Every structure is written in structure tokens, then in C-alpha cells.
Amino acid sequence: MSRFPAPAANQTLAAARVSLTWPKTQFDYRIFTPGDGEPAAPYPAEPLVSCLMVTRGETALIRYALLCYRAQTWVRRELVVVTDLDRAAAVGEIARELQLPEVRVFGAPKRLRLGDLRNLAVARARGDIIMQWDDDDLSDPMRIAVSVKVLAHTDAAAAFLSRWIIWWPGRRVAAVSSLRAWEGSIAVWKDQARLFPALALGEDSPPSEALRRHHPIVLIDDPTLYVYAITGRNTFGETHFDALLEACEWVFRDEEFQVLTDRLAMRLPIRDYQSFLTDGS
């Protein structure tokens, strides 16, 4: 798969000339078609979107992902949550508190691995399109709408963000990621989706790679649609995130980090999330 031309790593905010103006009126995307691939079948113009969240059920953490879901501009949507059996009631309660009647919560045994839990969420989804909705990340209000519009106007089976914002409040560092198909941002027609392997880590890479090998996919270039948060509670450890930052196009530290965070706060509950992650408040 070809890559977009990338500027040198670790440039400053001014040098990078990253545009953070809203509201969004346009976006860039590219379609990649494998030689043996088949386009997706015709689909409805106004599809139901199932956002899928697998979570341990820590309600103070997932509140921010739920607030981002509530702010989405795409109306025809649902959120399917899979969590530990003993946390299902608490997760359902916070969904009711936030007045999200379209959130459906399912309890699962703790012995299941992350890939099994994702398959359970897919099986419970009623939508035409399924989207991953991680419990510790933040999504712009246009994230669903942009992905749906791109899928509806192309022959692609799935859409991924080619870049997103990596945000590490504990270190006061953020970055525009390197260019690739970021699995956590996937939006895929449900009948094109692949099963997840029964893995505890890296479970989303094999199905995404299978899609890229056999079907046209879209890479959407709008990193502000998704903030990938390093919370200290992530599945991967700090060494993994250090490597991600090394590969980033632009890195913002200290004052630049706060400028970026304040700009993102125009669209996201990111200041409160920052306080929760750094101060526990």
C-alpha cells in the first residue's frame, strides 16, 4: 500500500501548519484497490451505524467516550457495549444518566479475550456499518458522518483514518501520527467485516489486514477526527507509545501541547478528560 508524502518528523506546530479550524466542510481521502479485490455491494444511502465498545466498565473513564458519541451529528446510530458481567449495570446506568437510550449493554465472562469480546459486540450489532468505539479515546462530532459519507460514495468495504492525534496528557505531549490505516478508527460494512482472532493484544490487526488484501478500502486524511489517548490504562505499555511518537510527523510538547488541547476543546470534552487523567478530578 502506498503512503502519502510525509514531512520530516518532530516539526513544531508553526512549521507543520496544521489546520485546526472548524466546522469541517471537506476532507481528503484516497481509495486503495487490491488486484484481486471485489467492491462492496450497493448499500443504503442512510445506513444505521453500530458503534462497538469493549470495556472493563470503568464508568469514570468511559464517560468521555460516551459524551463524544452523544455529540455525533449522524442520527441513525447505536452503541453496543460489551463489558464484564459485574459492570454491566453500572455502564447501563451512566448511559441512562447521559440520556443515551440507543446504548445497549451486554455482560460477558471475564475469561474471554479481547478478540472474543469484539466478536460478541459484532454479533449484537444491528447496523449496516460497524465502527470501533474505544472506551478511552475521543471522537470529533463528525467522525461517524464523515466515515459514512465516504463509504456511501465509494465502492470501498471499509474506511480507516490515515492519521490521528496521539495525546499523552501525563507527559504533556501530543502528536500527529504517522501515515497508515489505523485499525481502531475502522468503519466497515457489516457484511464485509472479518472475525477477530482470540487474542488479548493486537486482535484488530488480522481482520483489518484481510480487508486490505481482498477489498477496496478508503484512507481518510483528517487526524482531528480522532484523539487516541494514552491514559496509563491502555492495553499496551509505555514502550509501545514511545515507539509511536518516534514515528510521528509532528510532535507538540508543553506549551504547544496545551495550545493543541485547547483547540481540540472547541469540539471535544478534552479539558475535563485531561483533568480526570492527570488530577483524578
Secondary structure, DSSP 8 states (H G I E B T S, - for coil): --------TTB-HHHHT----SS----EEEEE--TT--------SS--EEEEEE----HHHHHHHHHHHHT-S--SEEEEEEEEGGGHHHHHHHHHHTT-TTEEEEEE-TTS-HHHHHHHHHHH--SSEEEE--TT-EE-TTHHHHHHHHHHTS--SEEEES--EEEETTTTEEEE--SS--GGG-EEEGGG-----S-SSSTTHHHHHHHHHHS-EEEEE-GGGEEEE--S-SSS-HHHHHHHHHT-SEEEETHHHHHHHHHHTTTSSHHHHHHHHHH--
